[in-house]
Amino acid sequence: MHRLSIVAALLAVPLAACVPQTPVETFVPIARPAPDDPTPQGIAYLCEGRKEVAVVYAKNRASVTYADKTWRTEYQPTGEGFRYADARIEWAGHDDLASLREAGAPKPLAYNCRPLRRTT
């Protein structure tokens, strides 16, 4: 009987590992439009600290909105990734990861930004 209890306990351990865990927030890749695409396309990004940046891309420009401020930026060709900037702000990144920086500021306003949903 004692052996049967040990066997039952050993079988129960792997089954306990099968308990569903809380869902992990996953990001589905959302393609950024080509810089010269004339059709406005909006994407909301979720950043570190649950900050949100909304960007509308159209014809070599991007309107970047963060914390009730909107900047009109111009596309700047780069070797890799993407960069939209004006004299005060820079929205740049690579693949589906981006950051928003003020010119000359040591820390970004928002970083580790990933596309969350389309807005237009």
Biopython code that builds the backbone (N, CA, C, O; Angstrom):
import numpy as np
from Bio.PDB.StructureBuilder import StructureBuilder

atoms = [
    (1, "MET", "N", (0.822, -1.189, 0.000)),
    (1, "MET", "CA", (0.000, 0.000, 0.000)),
    (1, "MET", "C", (0.867, 1.254, 0.000)),
    (1, "MET", "O", (0.541, 2.250, -0.647)),
    (2, "HIS", "N", (1.978, 1.189, 0.738)),
    (2, "HIS", "CA", (2.878, 2.327, 0.818)),
    (2, "HIS", "C", (3.471, 2.635, -0.559)),
    (2, "HIS", "O", (3.609, 3.798, -0.938)),
    (3, "ARG", "N", (3.819, 1.583, -1.300)),
    (3, "ARG", "CA", (4.374, 1.783, -2.646)),
    (3, "ARG", "C", (3.346, 2.418, -3.575)),
    (3, "ARG", "O", (3.691, 3.254, -4.411)),
    (4, "LEU", "N", (2.110, 2.030, -3.433)),
    (4, "LEU", "CA", (1.053, 2.592, -4.250)),
    (4, "LEU", "C", (0.902, 4.092, -3.983)),
    (4, "LEU", "O", (0.661, 4.856, -4.918)),
    (5, "SER", "N", (1.037, 4.524, -2.743)),
    (5, "SER", "CA", (0.956, 5.950, -2.397)),
    (5, "SER", "C", (2.097, 6.719, -3.027)),
    (5, "SER", "O", (1.898, 7.833, -3.512)),
    (6, "ILE", "N", (3.298, 6.141, -3.030)),
    (6, "ILE", "CA", (4.467, 6.802, -3.623)),
    (6, "ILE", "C", (4.274, 6.929, -5.132)),
    (6, "ILE", "O", (4.548, 7.985, -5.702)),
    (7, "VAL", "N", (3.806, 5.870, -5.780)),
    (7, "VAL", "CA", (3.578, 5.903, -7.226)),
    (7, "VAL", "C", (2.517, 6.955, -7.569)),
    (7, "VAL", "O", (2.677, 7.705, -8.531)),
    (8, "ALA", "N", (1.458, 7.010, -6.800)),
    (8, "ALA", "CA", (0.398, 7.988, -7.053)),
    (8, "ALA", "C", (0.932, 9.410, -6.885)),
    (8, "ALA", "O", (0.582, 10.301, -7.660)),
    (9, "ALA", "N", (1.768, 9.624, -5.888)),
    (9, "ALA", "CA", (2.352, 10.950, -5.667)),
    (9, "ALA", "C", (3.278, 11.326, -6.810)),
    (9, "ALA", "O", (3.286, 12.479, -7.242)),
    (10, "LEU", "N", (4.062, 10.371, -7.310)),
    (10, "LEU", "CA", (4.978, 10.651, -8.412)),
    (10, "LEU", "C", (4.220, 10.968, -9.696)),
    (10, "LEU", "O", (4.668, 11.795, -10.490)),
    (11, "LEU", "N", (3.091, 10.327, -9.905)),
    (11, "LEU", "CA", (2.281, 10.613, -11.088)),
    (11, "LEU", "C", (1.576, 11.967, -10.987)),
    (11, "LEU", "O", (1.310, 12.604, -12.006)),
    (12, "ALA", "N", (1.279, 12.400, -9.787)),
    (12, "ALA", "CA", (0.566, 13.660, -9.593)),
    (12, "ALA", "C", (1.462, 14.869, -9.843)),
    (12, "ALA", "O", (0.962, 15.928, -10.224)),
    (13, "VAL", "N", (2.764, 14.741, -9.642)),
    (13, "VAL", "CA", (3.675, 15.874, -9.815)),
    (13, "VAL", "C", (3.668, 16.396, -11.249)),
    (13, "VAL", "O", (3.511, 17.602, -11.436)),
    (14, "PRO", "N", (3.831, 15.544, -12.285)),
    (14, "PRO", "CA", (3.790, 16.090, -13.644)),
    (14, "PRO", "C", (2.430, 16.696, -13.997)),
    (14, "PRO", "O", (2.366, 17.658, -14.763)),
    (15, "LEU", "N", (1.358, 16.152, -13.456)),
    (15, "LEU", "CA", (0.038, 16.696, -13.744)),
    (15, "LEU", "C", (-0.141, 18.083, -13.135)),
    (15, "LEU", "O", (-0.851, 18.916, -13.699)),
    (16, "ALA", "N", (0.485, 18.337, -12.010)),
    (16, "ALA", "CA", (0.394, 19.651, -11.376)),
    (16, "ALA", "C", (1.043, 20.712, -12.256)),
    (16, "ALA", "O", (0.637, 21.874, -12.229)),
    (17, "ALA", "N", (2.040, 20.325, -13.029)),
    (17, "ALA", "CA", (2.711, 21.272, -13.917)),
    (17, "ALA", "C", (1.826, 21.665, -15.096)),
    (17, "ALA", "O", (2.125, 22.640, -15.786)),
    (18, "CYS", "N", (0.759, 20.938, -15.337)),
    (18, "CYS", "CA", (-0.127, 21.217, -16.467)),
    (18, "CYS", "C", (-1.191, 22.261, -16.152)),
    (18, "CYS", "O", (-2.047, 22.532, -16.994)),
    (19, "VAL", "N", (-1.159, 22.846, -14.979)),
    (19, "VAL", "CA", (-2.142, 23.855, -14.611)),
    (19, "VAL", "C", (-1.936, 25.071, -15.489)),
    (19, "VAL", "O", (-0.805, 25.542, -15.612)),
    (20, "PRO", "N", (-2.981, 25.598, -16.104)),
    (20, "PRO", "CA", (-2.818, 26.756, -16.985)),
    (20, "PRO", "C", (-2.270, 27.963, -16.220)),
    (20, "PRO", "O", (-2.715, 28.259, -15.111)),
    (21, "GLN", "N", (-1.327, 28.635, -16.809)),
    (21, "GLN", "CA", (-0.733, 29.823, -16.233)),
    (21, "GLN", "C", (-1.500, 31.044, -16.735)),
    (21, "GLN", "O", (-2.263, 30.947, -17.696)),
    (22, "THR", "N", (-1.300, 32.191, -16.089)),
    (22, "THR", "CA", (-1.938, 33.408, -16.568)),
    (22, "THR", "C", (-1.376, 33.740, -17.944)),
    (22, "THR", "O", (-0.185, 33.544, -18.187)),
    (23, "PRO", "N", (-2.207, 34.234, -18.838)),
    (23, "PRO", "CA", (-1.736, 34.494, -20.198)),
    (23, "PRO", "C", (-0.655, 35.564, -20.230)),
    (23, "PRO", "O", (-0.720, 36.556, -19.504)),
    (24, "VAL", "N", (0.324, 35.349, -21.071)),
    (24, "VAL", "CA", (1.401, 36.297, -21.273)),
    (24, "VAL", "C", (0.988, 37.224, -22.409)),
    (24, "VAL", "O", (0.477, 36.770, -23.433)),
    (25, "GLU", "N", (1.210, 38.528, -22.227)),
    (25, "GLU", "CA", (0.850, 39.484, -23.270)),
    (25, "GLU", "C", (1.782, 39.288, -24.452)),
    (25, "GLU", "O", (3.000, 39.413, -24.320)),
    (26, "THR", "N", (1.217, 38.984, -25.592)),
    (26, "THR", "CA", (2.029, 38.774, -26.781)),
    (26, "THR", "C", (1.750, 39.885, -27.784)),
    (26, "THR", "O", (0.669, 40.473, -27.809)),
    (27, "PHE", "N", (2.744, 40.151, -28.597)),
    (27, "PHE", "CA", (2.619, 41.183, -29.603)),
    (27, "PHE", "C", (2.604, 40.537, -30.966)),
    (27, "PHE", "O", (3.513, 39.790, -31.328)),
    (28, "VAL", "N", (1.572, 40.830, -31.710)),
    (28, "VAL", "CA", (1.467, 40.345, -33.076)),
    (28, "VAL", "C", (2.135, 41.394, -33.958)),
    (28, "VAL", "O", (1.792, 42.574, -33.883)),
    (29, "PRO", "N", (3.078, 40.978, -34.786)),
    (29, "PRO", "CA", (3.744, 41.970, -35.627)),
    (29, "PRO", "C", (2.755, 42.741, -36.504)),
    (29, "PRO", "O", (1.890, 42.157, -37.156)),
    (30, "ILE", "N", (2.906, 44.048, -36.502)),
    (30, "ILE", "CA", (2.111, 44.922, -37.360)),
    (30, "ILE", "C", (3.114, 45.659, -38.237)),
    (30, "ILE", "O", (3.953, 46.415, -37.749)),
    (31, "ALA", "N", (3.012, 45.427, -39.512)),
    (31, "ALA", "CA", (3.985, 46.026, -40.434)),
    (31, "ALA", "C", (3.805, 47.538, -40.515)),
    (31, "ALA", "O", (2.696, 48.043, -40.690)),
    (32, "ARG", "N", (4.911, 48.235, -40.385)),
    (32, "ARG", "CA", (4.926, 49.679, -40.587)),
    (32, "ARG", "C", (4.856, 49.916, -42.090)),
    (32, "ARG", "O", (5.488, 49.177, -42.845)),
    (33, "PRO", "N", (4.119, 50.909, -42.552)),
    (33, "PRO", "CA", (4.039, 51.134, -43.998)),
    (33, "PRO", "C", (5.375, 51.628, -44.557)),
    (33, "PRO", "O", (6.212, 52.157, -43.826)),
    (34, "ALA", "N", (5.554, 51.448, -45.844)),
    (34, "ALA", "CA", (6.744, 51.981, -46.510)),
    (34, "ALA", "C", (6.755, 53.495, -46.343)),
    (34, "ALA", "O", (5.696, 54.120, -46.375)),
    (35, "PRO", "N", (7.926, 54.096, -46.165)),
    (35, "PRO", "CA", (7.984, 55.544, -45.930)),
    (35, "PRO", "C", (7.268, 56.376, -46.988)),
    (35, "PRO", "O", (6.672, 57.401, -46.658)),
    (36, "ASP", "N", (7.314, 55.961, -48.243)),
    (36, "ASP", "CA", (6.706, 56.770, -49.305)),
    (36, "ASP", "C", (5.250, 56.413, -49.597)),
    (36, "ASP", "O", (4.672, 56.925, -50.555)),
    (37, "ASP", "N", (4.656, 55.549, -48.791)),
    (37, "ASP", "CA", (3.247, 55.184, -48.968)),
    (37, "ASP", "C", (2.377, 56.418, -48.682)),
    (37, "ASP", "O", (2.462, 56.976, -47.588)),
    (38, "PRO", "N", (1.545, 56.856, -49.636)),
    (38, "PRO", "CA", (0.743, 58.069, -49.429)),
    (38, "PRO", "C", (-0.493, 57.868, -48.548)),
    (38, "PRO", "O", (-1.075, 58.845, -48.076)),
    (39, "THR", "N", (-0.896, 56.631, -48.325)),
    (39, "THR", "CA", (-2.101, 56.357, -47.541)),
    (39, "THR", "C", (-1.794, 56.444, -46.049)),
    (39, "THR", "O", (-0.936, 55.707, -45.563)),
    (40, "PRO", "N", (-2.469, 57.325, -45.308)),
    (40, "PRO", "CA", (-2.224, 57.410, -43.863)),
    (40, "PRO", "C", (-2.557, 56.092, -43.164)),
    (40, "PRO", "O", (-3.622, 55.511, -43.372)),
    (41, "GLN", "N", (-1.632, 55.641, -42.340)),
    (41, "GLN", "CA", (-1.836, 54.411, -41.569)),
    (41, "GLN", "C", (-1.387, 54.662, -40.137)),
    (41, "GLN", "O", (-0.246, 55.056, -39.895)),
    (42, "GLY", "N", (-2.289, 54.433, -39.191)),
    (42, "GLY", "CA", (-1.982, 54.673, -37.784)),
    (42, "GLY", "C", (-1.712, 53.386, -37.032)),
    (42, "GLY", "O", (-2.350, 52.359, -37.264)),
    (43, "ILE", "N", (-0.747, 53.465, -36.122)),
    (43, "ILE", "CA", (-0.406, 52.333, -35.260)),
    (43, "ILE", "C", (-0.230, 52.860, -33.840)),
    (43, "ILE", "O", (0.465, 53.853, -33.622)),
    (44, "ALA", "N", (-0.858, 52.198, -32.881)),
    (44, "ALA", "CA", (-0.654, 52.503, -31.462)),
    (44, "ALA", "C", (0.418, 51.558, -30.944)),
    (44, "ALA", "O", (0.368, 50.353, -31.189)),
    (45, "TYR", "N", (1.387, 52.114, -30.226)),
    (45, "TYR", "CA", (2.493, 51.333, -29.664)),
    (45, "TYR", "C", (2.377, 51.323, -28.151)),
    (45, "TYR", "O", (2.037, 52.336, -27.539)),
    (46, "LEU", "N", (2.662, 50.171, -27.549)),
    (46, "LEU", "CA", (2.702, 50.036, -26.099)),
    (46, "LEU", "C", (4.169, 49.969, -25.686)),
    (46, "LEU", "O", (4.932, 49.147, -26.194)),
    (47, "CYS", "N", (4.551, 50.841, -24.762)),
    (47, "CYS", "CA", (5.954, 50.974, -24.374)),
    (47, "CYS", "C", (6.166, 50.536, -22.922)),
    (47, "CYS", "O", (5.215, 50.254, -22.194)),
    (48, "GLU", "N", (7.428, 50.489, -22.529)),
    (48, "GLU", "CA", (7.798, 50.153, -21.155)),
    (48, "GLU", "C", (7.027, 51.043, -20.196)),
    (48, "GLU", "O", (6.865, 52.236, -20.455)),
    (49, "GLY", "N", (6.549, 50.482, -19.093)),
    (49, "GLY", "CA", (5.775, 51.246, -18.121)),
    (49, "GLY", "C", (4.345, 51.506, -18.558)),
    (49, "GLY", "O", (3.685, 52.398, -18.025)),
    (50, "ARG", "N", (3.854, 50.722, -19.538)),
    (50, "ARG", "CA", (2.487, 50.827, -20.052)),
    (50, "ARG", "C", (2.213, 52.195, -20.678)),
    (50, "ARG", "O", (1.061, 52.629, -20.718)),
    (51, "LYS", "N", (3.242, 52.876, -21.163)),
    (51, "LYS", "CA", (3.055, 54.142, -21.871)),
    (51, "LYS", "C", (2.631, 53.837, -23.298)),
    (51, "LYS", "O", (3.015, 52.815, -23.865)),
    (52, "GLU", "N", (1.834, 54.734, -23.874)),
    (52, "GLU", "CA", (1.363, 54.516, -25.242)),
    (52, "GLU", "C", (1.781, 55.667, -26.145)),
    (52, "GLU", "O", (1.678, 56.838, -25.778)),
    (53, "VAL", "N", (2.252, 55.312, -27.331)),
    (53, "VAL", "CA", (2.623, 56.273, -28.371)),
    (53, "VAL", "C", (1.776, 55.944, -29.591)),
    (53, "VAL", "O", (1.726, 54.791, -30.022)),
    (54, "ALA", "N", (1.110, 56.952, -30.151)),
    (54, "ALA", "CA", (0.300, 56.757, -31.362)),
    (54, "ALA", "C", (1.024, 57.428, -32.520)),
    (54, "ALA", "O", (1.464, 58.572, -32.408)),
    (55, "VAL", "N", (1.144, 56.712, -33.630)),
    (55, "VAL", "CA", (1.857, 57.238, -34.795)),
    (55, "VAL", "C", (0.993, 57.052, -36.037)),
    (55, "VAL", "O", (0.435, 55.978, -36.262)),
    (56, "VAL", "N", (0.889, 58.104, -36.835)),
    (56, "VAL", "CA", (0.225, 58.012, -38.133)),
    (56, "VAL", "C", (1.290, 58.282, -39.186)),
    (56, "VAL", "O", (1.868, 59.367, -39.244)),
    (57, "TYR", "N", (1.539, 57.267, -40.023)),
    (57, "TYR", "CA", (2.547, 57.345, -41.075)),
    (57, "TYR", "C", (1.878, 57.711, -42.400)),
    (57, "TYR", "O", (0.801, 57.201, -42.707)),
    (58, "ALA", "N", (2.508, 58.592, -43.189)),
    (58, "ALA", "CA", (2.017, 58.903, -44.534)),
    (58, "ALA", "C", (3.061, 59.726, -45.290)),
    (58, "ALA", "O", (3.538, 60.749, -44.799)),
    (59, "LYS", "N", (3.398, 59.269, -46.470)),
    (59, "LYS", "CA", (4.239, 59.995, -47.428)),
    (59, "LYS", "C", (5.464, 60.660, -46.789)),
    (59, "LYS", "O", (5.562, 61.887, -46.749)),
    (60, "ASN", "N", (6.395, 59.840, -46.291)),
    (60, "ASN", "CA", (7.667, 60.302, -45.719)),
    (60, "ASN", "C", (7.510, 61.174, -44.475)),
    (60, "ASN", "O", (8.406, 61.948, -44.137)),
    (61, "ARG", "N", (6.375, 61.046, -43.799)),
    (61, "ARG", "CA", (6.136, 61.798, -42.569)),
    (61, "ARG", "C", (5.470, 60.880, -41.540)),
    (61, "ARG", "O", (4.888, 59.848, -41.875)),
    (62, "ALA", "N", (5.580, 61.294, -40.286)),
    (62, "ALA", "CA", (4.875, 60.589, -39.217)),
    (62, "ALA", "C", (4.417, 61.620, -38.196)),
    (62, "ALA", "O", (5.203, 62.466, -37.772)),
    (63, "SER", "N", (3.162, 61.554, -37.803)),
    (63, "SER", "CA", (2.644, 62.360, -36.705)),
    (63, "SER", "C", (2.722, 61.479, -35.467)),
    (63, "SER", "O", (2.059, 60.445, -35.383)),
    (64, "VAL", "N", (3.527, 61.894, -34.520)),
    (64, "VAL", "CA", (3.785, 61.101, -33.319)),
    (64, "VAL", "C", (3.109, 61.784, -32.134)),
    (64, "VAL", "O", (3.384, 62.949, -31.847)),
    (65, "THR", "N", (2.224, 61.059, -31.445)),
    (65, "THR", "CA", (1.509, 61.606, -30.298)),
    (65, "THR", "C", (1.868, 60.828, -29.043)),
    (65, "THR", "O", (1.803, 59.600, -29.006)),
    (66, "TYR", "N", (2.252, 61.587, -28.006)),
    (66, "TYR", "CA", (2.594, 60.998, -26.710)),
    (66, "TYR", "C", (2.241, 62.017, -25.625)),
    (66, "TYR", "O", (2.612, 63.186, -25.724)),
    (67, "ALA", "N", (1.542, 61.584, -24.619)),
    (67, "ALA", "CA", (1.192, 62.422, -23.465)),
    (67, "ALA", "C", (0.580, 63.763, -23.897)),
    (67, "ALA", "O", (1.024, 64.824, -23.458)),
    (68, "ASP", "N", (-0.422, 63.704, -24.742)),
    (68, "ASP", "CA", (-1.154, 64.887, -25.204)),
    (68, "ASP", "C", (-0.319, 65.877, -26.012)),
    (68, "ASP", "O", (-0.709, 67.035, -26.160)),
    (69, "LYS", "N", (0.823, 65.437, -26.534)),
    (69, "LYS", "CA", (1.635, 66.265, -27.429)),
    (69, "LYS", "C", (1.767, 65.536, -28.754)),
    (69, "LYS", "O", (1.906, 64.314, -28.793)),
    (70, "THR", "N", (1.721, 66.300, -29.839)),
    (70, "THR", "CA", (1.881, 65.709, -31.170)),
    (70, "THR", "C", (2.999, 66.441, -31.900)),
    (70, "THR", "O", (3.056, 67.671, -31.904)),
    (71, "TRP", "N", (3.884, 65.666, -32.516)),
    (71, "TRP", "CA", (4.978, 66.204, -33.308)),
    (71, "TRP", "C", (4.821, 65.727, -34.741)),
    (71, "TRP", "O", (4.426, 64.586, -34.979)),
    (72, "ARG", "N", (5.125, 66.588, -35.686)),
    (72, "ARG", "CA", (5.137, 66.243, -37.113)),
    (72, "ARG", "C", (6.585, 65.999, -37.491)),
    (72, "ARG", "O", (7.398, 66.924, -37.477)),
    (73, "THR", "N", (6.910, 64.774, -37.825)),
    (73, "THR", "CA", (8.292, 64.411, -38.113)),
    (73, "THR", "C", (8.468, 64.006, -39.570)),
    (73, "THR", "O", (7.510, 63.648, -40.255)),
    (74, "GLU", "N", (9.709, 64.071, -40.025)),
    (74, "GLU", "CA", (10.073, 63.709, -41.398)),
    (74, "GLU", "C", (10.881, 62.420, -41.375)),
    (74, "GLU", "O", (11.648, 62.172, -40.445)),
    (75, "TYR", "N", (10.702, 61.612, -42.396)),
    (75, "TYR", "CA", (11.473, 60.373, -42.529)),
    (75, "TYR", "C", (12.941, 60.714, -42.796)),
    (75, "TYR", "O", (13.252, 61.571, -43.623)),
    (76, "GLN", "N", (13.829, 60.031, -42.086)),
    (76, "GLN", "CA", (15.270, 60.186, -42.257)),
    (76, "GLN", "C", (15.835, 58.819, -42.628)),
    (76, "GLN", "O", (15.811, 57.906, -41.802)),
    (77, "PRO", "N", (16.345, 58.653, -43.850)),
    (77, "PRO", "CA", (16.884, 57.346, -44.240)),
    (77, "PRO", "C", (18.013, 56.901, -43.298)),
    (77, "PRO", "O", (18.858, 57.700, -42.894)),
    (78, "THR", "N", (18.003, 55.627, -42.967)),
    (78, "THR", "CA", (19.047, 55.045, -42.120)),
    (78, "THR", "C", (19.529, 53.755, -42.757)),
    (78, "THR", "O", (18.869, 53.199, -43.636)),
    (79, "GLY", "N", (20.676, 53.286, -42.313)),
    (79, "GLY", "CA", (21.206, 52.024, -42.827)),
    (79, "GLY", "C", (20.324, 50.852, -42.443)),
    (79, "GLY", "O", (20.068, 49.966, -43.258)),
    (80, "GLU", "N", (19.861, 50.846, -41.210)),
    (80, "GLU", "CA", (18.969, 49.792, -40.706)),
    (80, "GLU", "C", (17.853, 50.451, -39.910)),
    (80, "GLU", "O", (18.033, 51.534, -39.352)),
    (81, "GLY", "N", (16.738, 49.814, -39.863)),
    (81, "GLY", "CA", (15.640, 50.321, -39.061)),
    (81, "GLY", "C", (14.948, 51.502, -39.699)),
    (81, "GLY", "O", (14.915, 51.640, -40.922)),
    (82, "PHE", "N", (14.388, 52.366, -38.841)),
    (82, "PHE", "CA", (13.657, 53.534, -39.315)),
    (82, "PHE", "C", (13.923, 54.706, -38.385)),
    (82, "PHE", "O", (14.289, 54.527, -37.224)),
    (83, "ARG", "N", (13.733, 55.904, -38.913)),
    (83, "ARG", "CA", (13.924, 57.116, -38.107)),
    (83, "ARG", "C", (13.064, 58.234, -38.687)),
    (83, "ARG", "O", (13.152, 58.555, -39.872)),
    (84, "TYR", "N", (12.231, 58.819, -37.830)),
    (84, "TYR", "CA", (11.440, 60.003, -38.154)),
    (84, "TYR", "C", (11.831, 61.044, -37.119)),
    (84, "TYR", "O", (11.846, 60.756, -35.922)),
    (85, "ALA", "N", (12.148, 62.263, -37.573)),
    (85, "ALA", "CA", (12.634, 63.267, -36.627)),
    (85, "ALA", "C", (12.271, 64.671, -37.087)),
    (85, "ALA", "O", (11.972, 64.920, -38.255)),
    (86, "ASP", "N", (12.310, 65.583, -36.109)),
    (86, "ASP", "CA", (12.289, 67.014, -36.381)),
    (86, "ASP", "C", (13.350, 67.621, -35.461)),
    (86, "ASP", "O", (14.176, 66.885, -34.923)),
    (87, "ALA", "N", (13.350, 68.916, -35.269)),
    (87, "ALA", "CA", (14.388, 69.554, -34.456)),
    (87, "ALA", "C", (14.260, 69.222, -32.969)),
    (87, "ALA", "O", (15.218, 69.398, -32.216)),
    (88, "ARG", "N", (13.080, 68.741, -32.532)),
    (88, "ARG", "CA", (12.848, 68.510, -31.108)),
    (88, "ARG", "C", (12.712, 67.058, -30.695)),
    (88, "ARG", "O", (12.931, 66.731, -29.529)),
    (89, "ILE", "N", (12.359, 66.178, -31.618)),
    (89, "ILE", "CA", (11.978, 64.815, -31.246)),
    (89, "ILE", "C", (12.473, 63.800, -32.274)),
    (89, "ILE", "O", (12.696, 64.132, -33.438)),
    (90, "GLU", "N", (12.639, 62.558, -31.821)),
    (90, "GLU", "CA", (13.037, 61.473, -32.722)),
    (90, "GLU", "C", (12.234, 60.216, -32.382)),
    (90, "GLU", "O", (12.189, 59.790, -31.228)),
    (91, "TRP", "N", (11.614, 59.639, -33.386)),
    (91, "TRP", "CA", (10.913, 58.354, -33.281)),
    (91, "TRP", "C", (11.719, 57.397, -34.133)),
    (91, "TRP", "O", (11.744, 57.531, -35.357)),
    (92, "ALA", "N", (12.381, 56.430, -33.506)),
    (92, "ALA", "CA", (13.284, 55.560, -34.252)),
    (92, "ALA", "C", (13.257, 54.153, -33.679)),
    (92, "ALA", "O", (12.885, 53.935, -32.525)),
    (93, "GLY", "N", (13.660, 53.206, -34.514)),
    (93, "GLY", "CA", (13.711, 51.835, -34.054)),
    (93, "GLY", "C", (14.143, 50.886, -35.143)),
    (93, "GLY", "O", (14.623, 51.278, -36.207)),
    (94, "HIS", "N", (13.950, 49.617, -34.829)),
    (94, "HIS", "CA", (14.339, 48.538, -35.736)),
    (94, "HIS", "C", (13.294, 47.440, -35.618)),
    (94, "HIS", "O", (12.901, 47.068, -34.513)),
    (95, "ASP", "N", (12.850, 46.928, -36.742)),
    (95, "ASP", "CA", (11.802, 45.891, -36.773)),
    (95, "ASP", "C", (10.566, 46.391, -36.024)),
    (95, "ASP", "O", (9.987, 47.409, -36.404)),
    (96, "ASP", "N", (10.150, 45.680, -34.956)),
    (96, "ASP", "CA", (8.937, 46.094, -34.245)),
    (96, "ASP", "C", (9.242, 46.703, -32.875)),
    (96, "ASP", "O", (8.391, 46.676, -31.987)),
    (97, "LEU", "N", (10.440, 47.247, -32.697)),
    (97, "LEU", "CA", (10.840, 47.861, -31.434)),
    (97, "LEU", "C", (11.268, 49.302, -31.695)),
    (97, "LEU", "O", (12.092, 49.553, -32.574)),
    (98, "ALA", "N", (10.711, 50.259, -30.929)),
    (98, "ALA", "CA", (10.991, 51.669, -31.182)),
    (98, "ALA", "C", (11.133, 52.443, -29.877)),
    (98, "ALA", "O", (10.807, 51.949, -28.797)),
    (99, "SER", "N", (11.635, 53.684, -30.012)),
    (99, "SER", "CA", (11.731, 54.579, -28.859)),
    (99, "SER", "C", (11.466, 56.013, -29.306)),
    (99, "SER", "O", (11.649, 56.359, -30.473)),
    (100, "LEU", "N", (11.035, 56.835, -28.360)),
    (100, "LEU", "CA", (10.750, 58.244, -28.599)),
    (100, "LEU", "C", (11.691, 59.052, -27.725)),
    (100, "LEU", "O", (11.714, 58.884, -26.505)),
    (101, "ARG", "N", (12.471, 59.934, -28.354)),
    (101, "ARG", "CA", (13.465, 60.734, -27.631)),
    (101, "ARG", "C", (13.324, 62.210, -27.956)),
    (101, "ARG", "O", (13.043, 62.589, -29.093)),
    (102, "GLU", "N", (13.524, 63.040, -26.935)),
    (102, "GLU", "CA", (13.648, 64.475, -27.163)),
    (102, "GLU", "C", (15.096, 64.751, -27.530)),
    (102, "GLU", "O", (16.003, 64.089, -27.026)),
    (103, "ALA", "N", (15.317, 65.719, -28.401)),
    (103, "ALA", "CA", (16.670, 66.062, -28.822)),
    (103, "ALA", "C", (17.504, 66.482, -27.609)),
    (103, "ALA", "O", (17.096, 67.338, -26.823)),
    (104, "GLY", "N", (18.665, 65.870, -27.477)),
    (104, "GLY", "CA", (19.586, 66.216, -26.404)),
    (104, "GLY", "C", (19.261, 65.638, -25.042)),
    (104, "GLY", "O", (20.025, 65.850, -24.100)),
    (105, "ALA", "N", (18.165, 64.921, -24.898)),
    (105, "ALA", "CA", (17.784, 64.346, -23.601)),
    (105, "ALA", "C", (18.528, 63.034, -23.371)),
    (105, "ALA", "O", (18.647, 62.224, -24.290)),
    (106, "PRO", "N", (19.029, 62.816, -22.157)),
    (106, "PRO", "CA", (19.761, 61.573, -21.897)),
    (106, "PRO", "C", (18.866, 60.327, -21.864)),
    (106, "PRO", "O", (19.319, 59.231, -22.195)),
    (107, "LYS", "N", (17.606, 60.491, -21.470)),
    (107, "LYS", "CA", (16.692, 59.353, -21.384)),
    (107, "LYS", "C", (15.554, 59.521, -22.391)),
    (107, "LYS", "O", (15.112, 60.642, -22.646)),
    (108, "PRO", "N", (15.077, 58.411, -22.965)),
    (108, "PRO", "CA", (13.936, 58.511, -23.875)),
    (108, "PRO", "C", (12.648, 58.805, -23.117)),
    (108, "PRO", "O", (12.513, 58.474, -21.939)),
    (109, "LEU", "N", (11.710, 59.431, -23.811)),
    (109, "LEU", "CA", (10.375, 59.633, -23.236)),
    (109, "LEU", "C", (9.642, 58.302, -23.120)),
    (109, "LEU", "O", (8.938, 58.052, -22.142)),
    (110, "ALA", "N", (9.816, 57.453, -24.128)),
    (110, "ALA", "CA", (9.186, 56.132, -24.164)),
    (110, "ALA", "C", (10.143, 55.188, -24.887)),
    (110, "ALA", "O", (10.746, 55.562, -25.893)),
    (111, "TYR", "N", (10.279, 53.973, -24.377)),
    (111, "TYR", "CA", (11.190, 52.998, -24.982)),
    (111, "TYR", "C", (10.607, 51.600, -24.910)),
    (111, "TYR", "O", (9.623, 51.345, -24.215)),
    (112, "ASN", "N", (11.247, 50.697, -25.652)),
    (112, "ASN", "CA", (10.728, 49.329, -25.789)),
    (112, "ASN", "C", (9.284, 49.351, -26.279)),
    (112, "ASN", "O", (8.440, 48.597, -25.795)),
    (113, "CYS", "N", (9.014, 50.219, -27.241)),
    (113, "CYS", "CA", (7.673, 50.365, -27.782)),
    (113, "CYS", "C", (7.433, 49.313, -28.854)),
    (113, "CYS", "O", (8.227, 49.165, -29.783)),
    (114, "ARG", "N", (6.343, 48.595, -28.717)),
    (114, "ARG", "CA", (5.964, 47.557, -29.680)),
    (114, "ARG", "C", (4.562, 47.841, -30.200)),
    (114, "ARG", "O", (3.712, 48.338, -29.461)),
    (115, "PRO", "N", (4.317, 47.528, -31.473)),
    (115, "PRO", "CA", (2.988, 47.792, -32.034)),
    (115, "PRO", "C", (1.904, 47.015, -31.290)),
    (115, "PRO", "O", (2.030, 45.815, -31.044)),
    (116, "LEU", "N", (0.854, 47.721, -30.945)),
    (116, "LEU", "CA", (-0.245, 47.123, -30.181)),
    (116, "LEU", "C", (-1.462, 46.890, -31.068)),
    (116, "LEU", "O", (-2.059, 45.814, -31.037)),
    (117, "ARG", "N", (-1.829, 47.896, -31.861)),
    (117, "ARG", "CA", (-3.016, 47.788, -32.721)),
    (117, "ARG", "C", (-2.965, 48.866, -33.796)),
    (117, "ARG", "O", (-2.273, 49.875, -33.664)),
    (118, "ARG", "N", (-3.716, 48.624, -34.857)),
    (118, "ARG", "CA", (-3.883, 49.643, -35.900)),
    (118, "ARG", "C", (-4.922, 50.643, -35.424)),
    (118, "ARG", "O", (-5.888, 50.278, -34.754)),
    (119, "THR", "N", (-4.720, 51.903, -35.773)),
    (119, "THR", "CA", (-5.685, 52.929, -35.361)),
    (119, "THR", "C", (-6.415, 53.527, -36.561)),
    (119, "THR", "O", (-7.445, 54.176, -36.377)),
    (120, "THR", "N", (-5.928, 53.335, -37.762)),
    (120, "THR", "CA", (-6.630, 53.820, -38.952)),
    (120, "THR", "C", (-6.611, 52.744, -40.029)),
    (120, "THR", "O", (-7.149, 52.949, -41.117)),
]
sb = StructureBuilder()
sb.init_structure("model")
sb.init_model(0)
sb.init_chain("A")
sb.init_seg("    ")
for serial, (resi, resn, name, xyz) in enumerate(atoms, 1):
    if name == "N":
        sb.init_residue(resn, " ", resi, " ")
    sb.init_atom(name, np.array(xyz, "f"), 0.0, 1.0, " ", f" {name:<3s}", serial, name[0])
structure = sb.get_structure()
